[in-house]
């Protein structure tokens, strides 16, 4: 029996050397950047395994000198130096390259060298999500030619026409361009060179007056956050597209064809936000949707309920979505203040002809406003009186913390002669919104009902 007992191990025995290399590599791949760097010094085999393990580099986990210890080096400069050394010391491929606090101040050539090295190292995920002022339009063309790249998020970078025309990111499924300079022709080239693209997010992209997404046959999510100068959003031949999200102002002409699976649309921004002194409102504010979209079931709208003109636009907009089942409204009254066109809605919506989606299909309504908003509550009465299959209405406001206010609004709504006997009306307080992420909205059946900040992204 004694022979069956294991021999006592000598303290000098290196148990790490007994582990298979595939297991060591798997362990290292699960560690953060700093933890992996500290672990590899424990043994030669761990160091060798690290060299063969795809690099995961996240600057949130990088060790940098504390301010004051190295007076001549600022923290952002120290982080950039660490990034350069990490890429130079690791010969293997790159699984993740994420920067959120590393500045390119005076380091644009170094950043462009990183992009070339990432492409050469067959990177899989590259994300630059730091403050825009930290990046000075570094040229990111090399990343578009990386055949292994699956996720690319660029902040305040630049993509040239020549670089875009050579795009060959066959594995790319997620592309986010934020504060990035790109021409309309370059965008078309990028989309043509990324046939597997499932998610495309364009946030305040410079150089575009028209956004045209055509023949993206794998695209499921399109996000568009734009400035007032955008004239046109066109989506054609997108058979898998399910969601068109962002803050799409109706001064842009919006055309959607060949997208039979599109079910969620918003926010449609009806009211022009507050203009700075001397700034003129954009022309063509009535462009909006060129044709009805029958497939959309969920619609989100941002509007000033106090404006008769804007509420008339809402009525027309609802006609463009004849099969709606869920409506989300976010009031912009509190952001823009009083309107000279301020009025109650009852003097015109009560005369409104029947709206097909409201009368036949509308099942759920969510209305949101920070403060007391008589216009929004009258609009709620209008919907209750005309939505024959309505099941649920939620009113969210900071005022919901005041029981007396809630009771008064309940009494008001009870006078609306509800068309649906099954309609339930609930009052809730405002909730803290989470930052927009592609993963976050993809996890929700209704992208506007999960507390994600889509409108303000």
Secondary structure, 3 states (H helix, E strand, C coil): CHHHCCCCCCCCCCHHHHCCHHHHHHHHHCCCHHHHHHHHHHCHHHHHHHHHCCEEEEHHHCCCCCCCCCCCCCHHHHHHHHHHHHHHHCCCCEEEEEECCCCCCCCHHHHHHHHHHHHHCCCCEEEECCCHHHCCCEECHHHHCCCCCCEEEEECEECCHHHHHCCCCCCCCEEEEECCECCHHHHHHHHHCCCCCCEEEEECCECCCEEEEECCCCCCEEEEECCCCCCEEEEECCCCCCEEEEEEECCCEEEEECCCCCCEEEEEECCCCCCCCCCCCCCCCCCCECCCCCCCCEEEEEECCCEHHHHHHHHHHHHCCCCCCEEEEEECHHHHCCCCCECCCHHHHCCCCCCHHHHHCCCEEEEECCCCCHHHHHHHHHHHHHCCCCCEEEEECHHHHCHHHHHHHHHHHHCCCCCCCCCEEEEECCCCCECCCHHHHHCCCCCCCCCECCCCC
